[in-house]
């Protein structure tokens, strides 16, 4: 099962956040096929999602303040269940700095949130990368989660 961490915007301005995203995606690659992709705008991401969905079973999760808060364990369970259900591709997406459009929300399979806090766009992307790695580590029984 392939996992894509998608985000909106040009090149990341925060070098520390970019380094964190790269680091956690590299760690996650040891556990599953994970890739990070940035899209210039929401319209390009939605077009890519439509094309990707035409190729197979895809679940789309949007990080959104209106979404459901999940613990790391719950996110891991969702990843595991998606694999059992035969999903071929999971897409986790961080929206534009001003939030998702209603059309994007409707195009998703689930909205998930980082709790009730609001994070700067690039920091949210770094947190998402870490949480995806953590969820995969939980599935694999890797000690990363238990040590934090």
C-alpha positions in Angstrom: 0.0 0.0 0.0 1.4 3.3 -1.1 1.2 6.4 1.1 1.4 10.0 -0.2 1.8 13.0 2.1 0.5 15.9 -0.1 0.6 19.6 0.6 -0.2 22.9 -1.1 2.4 25.6 -1.8 5.7 26.2 -3.4 9.0 25.4 -1.9 9.0 25.3 1.9 10.3 28.5 3.4 11.2 27.0 6.8 14.3 24.9 6.5 13.8 23.2 9.8 10.3 22.1 8.9 11.5 20.9 5.5 14.2 18.9 7.2 11.7 17.3 9.5 9.4 16.3 6.7 12.3 14.8 4.8 13.6 13.0 7.8 10.3 11.4 8.8 9.5 10.5 5.2 12.9 8.8 4.9 12.3 6.9 8.2 8.8 5.9 7.0 10.2 4.5 3.7 11.8 1.7 5.7 8.3 0.6 6.7 6.2 1.4 3.7 6.3 3.1 0.3 5.9 6.8 1.4 6.4 9.9 -0.7 5.8 13.6 -0.1 4.5 15.8 -2.9 3.8 19.5 -3.0 1.2 21.0 -5.3 1.1 24.6 -6.5 -2.5 25.0 -5.5 -5.6 23.1 -4.4 -6.9 22.8 -7.9 -3.8 20.9 -9.0 -4.0 18.6 -6.0 -7.7 17.9 -6.7 -6.9 17.1 -10.4 -4.1 14.8 -9.3 -6.5 13.1 -6.8 -9.1 12.5 -9.6 -6.4 11.0 -11.8 -5.0 8.9 -9.0 -8.5 7.6 -8.1 -9.0 6.5 -11.7 -6.1 4.1 -11.3 -7.2 2.2 -8.2 -8.5 2.1 -4.7 -7.5 5.3 -3.0 -8.5 6.8 0.4 -8.0 10.5 0.9 -7.6 12.0 4.3 -7.5 15.8 4.7 -6.0 17.4 7.8 -8.6 20.0 8.7 -9.6 21.8 11.9 -13.2 20.4 11.3 -12.0 16.9 11.3 -11.9 14.1 13.8 -9.1 14.0 16.3 -7.3 10.7 16.3 -4.7 9.4 18.6 -1.5 7.9 17.1 -2.8 4.5 17.9 -6.1 5.2 16.2 -4.3 6.5 13.1 -2.2 3.4 13.1 -5.4 1.2 13.3 -6.8 3.1 10.3 -3.7 2.4 8.3 -3.8 -1.2 9.2 -7.5 -1.5 8.3 -6.9 0.2 5.0 -4.4 -2.5 4.2 -6.7 -5.3 5.2 -9.5 -3.7 3.1 -7.2 -3.8 0.0 -6.7 0.0 -0.4 -3.8 0.5 -2.9 -3.0 4.1 -2.0 -3.6 6.4 1.0 -3.3 10.2 0.5 -2.9 12.4 3.6 -3.0 16.1 2.6 -2.3 19.4 4.4 -4.3 22.2 2.8 -3.4 25.7 1.8 -2.5 28.1 4.6 -6.0 29.6 4.6 -7.7 26.1 4.7 -9.5 23.7 2.4 -12.4 24.7 0.1 -15.8 23.0 0.6 -15.1 21.1 -2.7 -11.9 19.7 -1.3 -13.6 18.6 1.9 -16.3 16.9 -0.2 -13.7 15.1 -2.3 -12.1 13.5 0.8 -12.9 10.3 2.5 -12.2 11.6 6.0 -11.3 14.8 7.7 -8.8 14.4 10.5 -7.5 17.0 12.9 -4.5 17.7 15.1 -6.9 18.3 18.0 -8.3 21.7 18.6 -5.0 23.6 18.0 -4.1 25.6 14.9 -0.6 25.1 13.5 1.3 27.1 10.9 1.0 25.4 7.5 4.6 24.1 7.3 4.7 23.0 10.9 1.5 21.1 10.3 3.2 19.3 7.5 6.1 18.3 9.7 3.7 17.0 12.4 1.8 15.0 9.8 5.0 13.4 8.5 6.0 12.5 12.1 2.5 11.0 12.9 2.5 9.0 9.7 5.9 7.6 10.6 4.7 6.9 14.2 1.6 5.1 12.9 3.6 2.9 10.7 6.1 2.2 13.5 3.2 1.2 15.7 1.9 -1.2 13.0 5.4 -2.8 12.7 5.9 -3.0 16.5 8.9 -0.7 16.2 10.1 0.7 19.5 9.9 4.3 18.3 6.4 4.9 19.7 6.9 3.3 23.1 10.0 5.4 23.7 8.1 8.7 23.3 
